Amino acid sequence: MNIKTKNALSSHPHYSSSKKTVSFTSKIDTAVKLADLFVKSQENLSSTRFIQDTATNWFPKAIFSRSKADFAEMSFLEFIESAIFYFASPILGQKIFRNGIFKNLLSKDIKSQVNEQIPKTVQEIVKNNDLSSLVKNKALATKAGIILACTIIPVAEYTLSFAKNLFTLKTFKKSNFNNIANLDKGKFEKEDIDQQKKVEKNAIKHLKRAGIISAAGIGAGIALSLADGKSEKLTRLSKAIIEPGKAFSSLVQKLGLKNEKFNNAISKFNLDFSNSAGKLSLGKGQLALTAVLGLFGYSKAASDRGKLDVLEVWTRVPLVVFYTIFGSELLEKSFVKHLDKSGKFKDLIKKDLNGNIYIPKREDLSSIASTLAKQKNTGVQSEFNNLIKQKAFVTGVPYAFSLLFMGFTLSAITRIWTQYRYNHAQGQKNKDVSCISNLSFQDFKSRNIK
């Protein structure tokens, strides 16, 4: 599974420069140019980030690949999985569903108003006094409908491992994980035809099921968006789909569970999209759901190919899922807090009105540099260069951790541990065979004596 390390700090919503961006024409040295390219790539969640993160996750595993089949199926997973994380929401959620299918389902008199509200939160829509109740309800229903239609995204992540199994079977004629991972160093076990049939049958079954569930999600989403905008029940249903955590918290409170910490924690979970400059992108709740379903998809598909495949999945993937959902952001926030307490990068590290620490976006650094130059009586270019270097460092340290530990170290440990398990099992197997042979020899000897 990929490590998707979005730089949440670099795109903090509280910072927005009102000053015109300054254009620099003077020469920038090579180090600053490279730092700037890195910073820009970290804030670009489209094709550039797809290429960079895929390479980051693919490269360590490519180095530790154990056979052609292992390399091919790992590459198959990494590239398609990255496409799911980086392109599924912008293409499906934004282009196909929001600006395509669901927009055309709305009546002409409210179409533009409703479509404009889709990237906004439930609270922003409900509290907007400039909107009629019909527009609010339709906006919530359409938003929930798009989320239901995007069921295809977590379903695709769950099913991807079965598609990988089928790909390896058809391409390399292998379904035995021991052979795929080359655990016996070139001495391949004979492939079990029954196991191959089972792998193929289960893969096709799950792919068909994924198609049915995805189609049902799209159908349910369209039905919800077409429903009567005056129905309060459908409006409550729409809110529950967008923010299931709040709906569940409300339910358990009605049932008598009054644990405030639990209710506050669970109420934060939602399936809403992230608002990326008015466009839909993968939200944190969607990321969590997709990653967790991916884990169980990995495990279920692995069970068709052998015990060691399952053990390898549960050795590595839970750590990757945790880091994907929580670890990356926690590491970045902790690192920036440490820098702030140490009094470093004061020109870069900012605080909003609530005292929350954040890092400005790359596009805002030029105006900050202009302000600093006036305050310090220094050159604008010099201040800009310093800000770029500092931002590259703040962004680069968590990124390096992701590459070195979650990439190289975890990949190496996983493969070493799997090989150890295989060698240990083989040693035990040989020991058992030796004991059986010994007993048979002793039995034969005693019979001859008699």
C-alpha positions as CSV (number, residue, x, y, z in Angstrom):
1,M,0.0,0.0,0.0
2,N,1.2,3.5,-0.8
3,I,2.2,6.1,1.7
4,K,0.2,9.2,0.8
5,T,1.9,12.0,2.7
6,K,-0.1,15.1,2.0
7,N,1.5,18.2,3.4
8,A,-1.5,19.5,5.4
9,L,0.6,22.2,7.1
10,S,1.7,23.8,3.9
11,S,-1.9,24.4,2.8
12,H,-3.3,25.7,6.1
13,P,-6.7,27.3,5.5
14,H,-6.2,30.2,7.8
15,Y,-3.5,31.7,5.8
16,S,-4.3,33.8,2.7
17,S,-2.1,36.6,1.5
18,S,-4.0,39.7,0.4
19,K,-0.9,41.1,-1.3
20,K,-0.1,40.8,-4.9
21,T,2.4,38.0,-5.7
22,V,5.8,39.4,-6.5
23,S,7.6,38.1,-9.6
24,F,11.3,37.6,-9.3
25,T,13.5,38.0,-12.4
26,S,16.9,37.9,-10.9
27,K,19.0,34.8,-11.0
28,I,18.4,32.1,-8.4
29,D,21.2,29.7,-7.5
30,T,20.9,26.0,-8.2
31,A,20.2,25.0,-4.6
32,V,17.3,27.3,-4.3
33,K,15.9,26.2,-7.6
34,L,16.0,22.6,-6.5
35,A,14.4,23.5,-3.1
36,D,11.7,25.4,-4.9
37,L,10.9,22.6,-7.3
38,F,10.6,20.2,-4.3
39,V,8.3,22.6,-2.4
40,K,6.1,23.1,-5.5
41,S,5.8,19.4,-6.0
42,Q,4.7,18.9,-2.4
43,E,1.8,21.3,-2.9
44,N,0.7,19.9,-6.2
45,L,-1.7,17.1,-5.6
46,S,-2.1,16.1,-9.2
47,S,0.2,14.6,-11.8
48,T,3.5,15.9,-10.3
49,R,2.7,14.5,-6.9
50,F,1.4,11.2,-8.4
51,I,4.8,10.7,-10.2
52,Q,6.8,11.7,-7.1
53,D,5.0,9.6,-4.5
54,T,4.6,6.6,-6.8
55,A,8.4,6.7,-7.4
56,T,9.0,7.1,-3.7
57,N,6.9,4.1,-2.8
58,W,7.8,2.0,-5.8
59,F,11.6,2.5,-5.7
60,P,12.4,0.9,-2.3
61,K,10.2,-2.1,-3.1
62,A,11.7,-2.4,-6.5
63,I,15.2,-2.7,-4.9
64,F,14.0,-5.4,-2.5
65,S,11.9,-7.3,-5.1
66,R,12.5,-11.1,-5.0
67,S,11.5,-12.2,-8.4
68,K,10.1,-11.0,-11.7
69,A,6.6,-11.9,-10.6
70,D,7.1,-10.1,-7.2
71,F,8.4,-7.0,-9.0
72,A,5.6,-7.0,-11.6
73,E,2.8,-7.4,-9.2
74,M,4.2,-4.8,-6.8
75,S,4.5,-2.3,-9.7
76,F,1.0,-3.2,-10.8
77,L,-0.3,-2.3,-7.3
78,E,1.8,0.8,-6.7
79,F,0.9,2.6,-10.0
80,I,-2.8,1.8,-9.9
81,E,-3.1,2.5,-6.2
82,S,-1.5,5.9,-6.6
83,A,-4.0,6.6,-9.4
84,I,-6.8,5.8,-7.1
85,F,-5.6,8.1,-4.4
86,Y,-4.6,11.0,-6.6
87,F,-6.9,11.0,-9.6
88,A,-10.1,9.2,-8.5
89,S,-11.6,12.0,-6.5
90,P,-10.6,14.9,-8.9
91,I,-11.8,12.9,-12.0
92,L,-14.8,11.0,-10.6
93,G,-16.0,13.3,-7.8
94,Q,-15.2,16.7,-9.5
95,K,-15.4,16.2,-13.3
96,I,-17.7,13.2,-13.9
97,F,-20.1,13.4,-11.0
98,R,-20.2,17.0,-9.8
99,N,-19.8,18.9,-13.1
100,G,-21.3,16.2,-15.2
101,I,-24.0,13.8,-14.1
102,F,-25.2,15.4,-10.9
103,K,-25.1,19.0,-12.2
104,N,-27.4,18.0,-15.1
105,L,-29.9,16.4,-12.7
106,L,-30.6,19.8,-11.1
107,S,-33.3,22.2,-12.4
108,K,-32.0,25.2,-14.3
109,D,-33.2,27.8,-11.8
110,I,-31.0,26.4,-8.9
111,K,-28.3,24.5,-10.8
112,S,-25.5,27.1,-10.4
113,Q,-26.4,27.9,-6.8
114,V,-26.4,24.3,-5.7
115,N,-23.2,23.3,-7.7
116,E,-21.4,26.2,-6.0
117,Q,-22.1,24.9,-2.6
118,I,-20.9,21.3,-3.2
119,P,-17.2,21.9,-2.0
120,K,-18.4,23.6,1.2
121,T,-19.0,21.9,4.6
122,V,-22.5,21.0,5.9
123,Q,-22.2,23.8,8.5
124,E,-21.3,26.4,5.8
125,I,-24.3,25.4,3.7
126,V,-26.8,25.3,6.6
127,K,-25.7,28.6,8.1
128,N,-25.7,30.5,4.8
129,N,-28.7,32.8,5.2
130,D,-28.5,33.9,1.6
131,L,-29.6,30.5,0.4
132,S,-33.2,29.3,0.3
133,S,-34.1,26.1,2.2
134,L,-34.6,24.4,-1.2
135,V,-31.1,25.2,-2.4
136,K,-29.6,24.1,1.0
137,N,-31.5,20.8,0.9
138,K,-30.6,20.1,-2.7
139,A,-27.0,21.0,-2.1
140,L,-26.8,18.6,0.8
141,A,-28.6,15.8,-1.2
142,T,-26.4,16.4,-4.2
143,K,-23.3,16.4,-2.1
144,A,-24.4,13.1,-0.4
145,G,-25.3,11.7,-3.7
146,I,-21.8,12.3,-5.1
147,I,-20.3,10.7,-2.0
148,L,-22.5,7.6,-2.6
149,A,-21.5,7.5,-6.3
150,C,-17.8,7.7,-5.2
151,T,-18.3,4.4,-3.3
152,I,-16.4,3.1,-6.4
153,I,-13.1,4.5,-4.9
154,P,-12.8,2.5,-1.6
155,V,-14.3,-0.5,-3.4
156,A,-11.7,-0.3,-6.1
157,E,-9.0,-0.1,-3.4
158,Y,-10.4,-3.2,-1.7
159,T,-10.6,-5.2,-5.0
160,L,-7.2,-4.1,-6.3
161,S,-5.4,-7.0,-4.5
162,F,-7.7,-9.5,-6.2
163,A,-6.9,-7.9,-9.6
164,K,-3.2,-8.2,-8.7
165,N,-3.6,-11.9,-7.9
166,L,-5.3,-12.4,-11.3
167,F,-2.7,-10.4,-13.1
168,T,0.2,-12.5,-11.6
169,L,-1.7,-15.8,-12.3
170,K,-2.3,-15.0,-15.9
171,T,1.1,-13.4,-16.6
172,F,3.4,-15.7,-14.7
173,K,1.2,-18.8,-14.2
174,K,1.8,-18.6,-10.4
175,S,-0.5,-18.5,-7.4
176,N,1.8,-19.9,-4.7
177,F,3.2,-17.0,-2.7
178,N,6.4,-19.0,-1.9
179,N,7.1,-19.2,-5.7
180,I,6.1,-15.6,-6.4
181,A,8.4,-14.3,-3.6
182,N,11.2,-16.8,-4.5
183,L,11.5,-17.9,-0.9
184,D,13.3,-21.1,-1.8
185,K,15.9,-19.2,-4.0
186,G,15.1,-20.6,-7.4
187,K,13.8,-24.1,-6.3
188,F,10.2,-23.5,-7.1
189,E,7.4,-25.7,-5.6
190,K,5.1,-27.3,-8.0
191,E,2.0,-25.1,-8.6
192,D,-1.2,-26.5,-7.2
193,I,-3.9,-26.4,-10.0
194,D,-6.7,-26.4,-7.5
195,Q,-5.2,-23.4,-5.7
196,Q,-4.8,-21.6,-9.1
197,K,-8.5,-22.2,-9.8
198,K,-9.4,-20.9,-6.4
199,V,-7.4,-17.7,-6.9
200,E,-8.9,-17.1,-10.3
201,K,-12.4,-17.8,-9.1
202,N,-12.2,-15.6,-6.1
203,A,-10.6,-12.7,-8.0
204,I,-13.3,-12.8,-10.7
205,K,-16.0,-13.0,-8.0
206,H,-14.7,-10.0,-6.1
207,L,-14.3,-8.0,-9.3
208,K,-17.9,-8.7,-10.4
209,R,-19.1,-7.8,-6.9
210,A,-17.2,-4.6,-6.9
211,G,-18.9,-3.6,-10.2
212,I,-22.3,-4.3,-8.7
213,I,-21.6,-2.4,-5.5
214,S,-20.2,0.6,-7.5
215,A,-23.2,0.6,-9.8
216,A,-25.5,0.5,-6.8
217,G,-23.7,3.4,-5.2
218,I,-24.1,5.5,-8.3
219,G,-27.8,4.6,-8.6
220,A,-28.4,5.4,-4.9
221,G,-26.6,8.7,-5.3
222,I,-28.6,9.7,-8.3
223,A,-31.9,8.7,-6.6
224,L,-31.0,10.8,-3.5
225,S,-30.1,13.9,-5.6
226,L,-33.4,13.6,-7.5
227,A,-35.5,13.3,-4.3
228,D,-37.9,16.0,-3.1
229,G,-35.8,18.9,-1.8
230,K,-38.5,19.7,0.7
231,S,-38.3,16.3,2.6
232,E,-36.7,16.8,6.1
233,K,-36.1,13.0,6.4
234,L,-34.0,13.0,3.2
235,T,-32.1,16.1,4.4
236,R,-31.3,14.2,7.6
237,L,-30.2,11.2,5.6
238,S,-28.0,13.4,3.4
239,K,-26.3,14.9,6.5
240,A,-25.8,11.4,8.0
241,I,-24.1,10.2,4.7
242,I,-21.8,13.2,4.7
243,E,-21.1,13.2,8.4
244,P,-21.7,9.6,9.7
245,G,-19.7,10.3,12.8
246,K,-22.1,12.9,14.0
247,A,-25.1,10.7,13.2
248,F,-23.6,7.8,15.1
249,S,-22.7,10.0,18.1
250,S,-26.2,11.3,18.2
251,L,-27.6,7.8,18.1
252,V,-25.4,6.4,21.0
253,Q,-26.3,9.4,23.1
254,K,-30.0,8.7,22.6
255,L,-29.2,5.1,23.7
256,G,-27.7,6.4,26.9
257,L,-23.9,6.5,26.2
258,K,-22.8,9.9,27.6
259,N,-19.1,9.6,27.3
260,E,-18.1,13.1,26.1
261,K,-14.6,12.2,24.9
262,F,-15.9,9.3,22.9
263,N,-18.7,11.2,21.3
264,N,-16.5,14.2,20.5
265,A,-13.9,11.9,18.9
266,I,-16.4,9.8,16.8
267,S,-18.4,12.9,15.7
268,K,-15.3,14.2,13.9
269,F,-15.4,11.3,11.3
270,N,-16.9,12.4,8.0
271,L,-16.9,11.3,4.4
272,D,-16.9,14.8,3.0
273,F,-14.5,15.8,0.2
274,S,-11.6,18.1,0.8
275,N,-12.2,21.6,-0.6
276,S,-9.2,22.3,-2.9
277,A,-9.7,25.9,-4.1
278,G,-13.4,25.2,-4.9
279,K,-12.7,21.7,-6.3
280,L,-13.3,18.3,-4.8
281,S,-10.4,16.2,-3.7
282,L,-10.0,13.2,-1.4
283,G,-11.1,14.0,2.1
284,K,-9.4,12.7,5.3
285,G,-12.4,10.4,6.2
286,Q,-12.4,9.1,2.6
287,L,-8.7,8.5,2.8
288,A,-9.1,6.6,6.1
289,L,-12.0,4.4,4.8
290,T,-10.1,3.7,1.5
291,A,-6.9,2.8,3.4
292,V,-8.6,0.5,5.9
293,L,-10.6,-1.3,3.3
294,G,-7.4,-1.7,1.3
295,L,-5.8,-3.4,4.3
296,F,-8.6,-6.0,4.5
297,G,-8.6,-6.4,0.7
298,Y,-4.9,-7.1,0.8
299,S,-5.4,-9.7,3.6
300,K,-8.4,-11.4,2.0
301,A,-6.6,-11.7,-1.4
302,A,-3.4,-12.9,0.4
303,S,-5.3,-15.8,2.1
304,D,-5.9,-17.3,-1.4
305,R,-2.1,-17.6,-2.0
306,G,-0.8,-18.9,1.3
307,K,-0.2,-18.2,5.0
308,L,3.1,-16.4,4.5
309,D,1.4,-13.9,2.2
310,V,-1.2,-13.1,4.9
311,L,1.5,-12.7,7.5
312,E,3.5,-10.4,5.3
313,V,0.5,-8.2,4.8
314,W,-0.2,-7.9,8.5
315,T,3.4,-7.2,9.2
316,R,3.7,-4.2,6.9
317,V,0.3,-2.8,5.8
318,P,-1.2,-1.9,9.3
319,L,1.8,0.4,9.9
320,V,1.4,1.9,6.5
321,V,-2.3,2.5,7.0
322,F,-1.7,4.1,10.4
323,Y,1.0,6.4,9.0
324,T,-1.1,7.2,5.9
325,I,-4.1,8.3,8.1
326,F,-2.4,9.8,11.2
327,G,1.3,9.4,11.2
328,S,2.3,11.8,8.4
329,E,0.3,14.7,9.7
330,L,1.3,14.1,13.4
331,L,5.0,13.9,12.4
332,E,4.8,17.2,10.4
333,K,2.9,19.0,13.2
334,S,5.3,17.8,15.9
335,F,8.3,18.8,13.9
336,V,7.0,22.3,13.2
337,K,6.0,22.7,16.9
338,H,9.6,21.7,17.9
339,L,11.0,24.3,15.5
340,D,8.7,26.9,16.8
341,K,9.6,26.2,20.5
342,S,13.3,26.3,19.5
343,G,12.8,29.8,18.0
344,K,13.8,28.7,14.5
345,F,12.4,29.8,11.2
346,K,10.4,32.6,12.8
347,D,9.9,34.3,9.4
348,L,8.3,31.2,8.0
349,I,6.3,29.6,10.9
350,K,3.1,31.5,11.5
351,K,0.2,31.4,13.9
352,D,-3.5,32.1,13.2
353,L,-5.9,34.1,15.4
354,N,-6.5,31.0,17.5
355,G,-2.8,30.4,18.1
356,N,-2.6,27.4,15.8
357,I,0.8,27.0,14.0
358,Y,0.9,26.7,10.3
359,I,3.3,27.1,7.3
360,P,2.2,29.5,4.5
361,K,1.8,28.2,0.9
362,R,4.5,28.5,-1.7
363,E,2.5,31.1,-3.6
364,D,2.4,33.4,-0.5
365,L,6.2,33.4,0.1
366,S,6.9,36.2,-2.4
367,S,4.7,38.7,-0.6
368,I,6.0,37.6,2.8
369,A,9.6,38.2,1.4
370,S,8.6,41.7,0.3
371,T,7.3,42.5,3.8
372,L,10.4,41.1,5.5
373,A,12.7,43.0,3.2
374,K,11.0,46.3,4.1
375,Q,11.2,45.5,7.8
376,K,14.8,44.4,7.8
377,N,16.0,46.7,5.0
378,T,17.3,43.8,3.0
379,G,16.9,42.5,-0.5
380,V,13.5,40.9,-1.5
381,Q,15.3,38.1,-3.4
382,S,17.5,37.2,-0.5
383,E,14.5,37.0,1.9
384,F,12.6,34.9,-0.7
385,N,15.5,32.5,-1.1
386,N,15.7,32.0,2.7
387,L,12.0,31.3,2.9
388,I,12.2,28.7,0.1
389,K,15.1,26.9,1.8
390,Q,13.4,26.9,5.2
391,K,10.1,25.6,3.7
392,A,12.0,22.9,1.8
393,F,13.7,21.8,5.1
394,V,10.4,21.8,7.0
395,T,8.7,19.8,4.3
396,G,11.7,17.6,3.5
397,V,12.4,16.1,7.0
398,P,9.0,14.3,7.3
399,Y,9.3,13.4,3.6
400,A,12.8,11.9,4.2
401,F,11.4,9.9,7.2
402,S,8.6,8.6,4.9
403,L,11.1,7.5,2.3
404,L,13.8,6.0,4.6
405,F,11.7,4.3,7.2
406,M,8.3,3.7,5.7
407,G,9.9,3.0,2.3
408,F,13.3,1.3,2.6
409,T,13.4,0.1,6.2
410,L,9.9,-1.3,6.4
411,S,10.2,-3.0,3.0
412,A,13.5,-4.6,4.0
413,I,12.3,-5.7,7.4
414,T,9.1,-7.2,5.9
415,R,11.0,-9.3,3.4
416,I,13.6,-10.4,5.9
417,W,10.9,-11.5,8.3
418,T,9.0,-13.4,5.6
419,Q,12.1,-15.2,4.6
420,Y,12.8,-16.1,8.2
421,R,9.3,-17.5,8.7
422,Y,9.7,-19.6,5.5
423,N,13.2,-20.9,6.6
424,H,11.9,-21.7,10.1
425,A,8.9,-23.6,8.7
426,Q,11.1,-25.5,6.3
427,G,13.5,-26.3,9.1
428,Q,10.7,-27.6,11.3
429,K,9.3,-29.6,8.3
430,N,12.7,-31.2,7.7
431,K,13.0,-32.0,11.4
432,D,9.5,-33.6,11.4
433,V,10.4,-35.7,8.3
434,S,13.7,-36.8,10.0
435,C,11.8,-37.9,13.1
436,I,9.3,-39.8,11.1
437,S,12.1,-41.5,9.1
438,N,13.8,-42.4,12.4
439,L,10.7,-43.9,13.9
440,S,10.1,-45.9,10.7
441,F,13.6,-47.2,10.7
442,Q,13.4,-48.2,14.4
443,D,10.0,-49.9,13.7
444,F,11.5,-51.8,10.8
445,K,14.5,-52.8,12.8
446,S,12.4,-54.2,15.7
447,R,10.2,-56.2,13.3
448,N,13.3,-57.8,11.8
449,I,14.7,-58.7,15.2
450,K,11.5,-60.5,16.0
